Amino acid sequence: MAVVTFKAVSKQLEGFTVENESRNFKVLMDEPPSLGGTDKGMNPVEAILCALGSCQCIVGAAFAKQFNIELKGIWAEIEGDLDPDGFLQGKPGVPVGFKEVRIHLHLKADVDDEKKMEFAHFIESRCPVGKTMALPTDVKIASVEVE
């Protein structure tokens, strides 16, 4: 299959409130008051955690039958540790991003411990969002337009 390019547009509305659009879908993001926002939506790092959890669930739902698992439900609780001083203050030695992200995967299915771990590792290996977070990805400014 050929490489597919996904696109999104993000526009600041006011303060830290940003409207994001991809295809025909919109998501509002903001920062909590503790970080200077007005709490009109989740913030971008929370959205990354949601994207990771969604990806884990989609991969699990897509491949359960391949593992002979009758999946009655799947959900993921995702938590990540981030020190805001990295991006707020550019504090030396403090990463500008998550230090660690943990996935607590829940399967509603009749599977033994060995099978559940095999399936979980497969999900982890095939989740594009998780791989994007875990592996080096070139992120670069392609252009800057002044209007």
Secondary structure by P-SEA (a helix, b strand, c coil): ccbbbbbbbbbbccccbbbbbcccbbbbbbbccccccccccccaaaaaaaaaaaaaaaaaaaccccccccccbbbbbbbbbbcccccccccccccccccbbbbbccccccccaaaaaaaaaaaaaccaaaaaaccbbbbbbcccccc
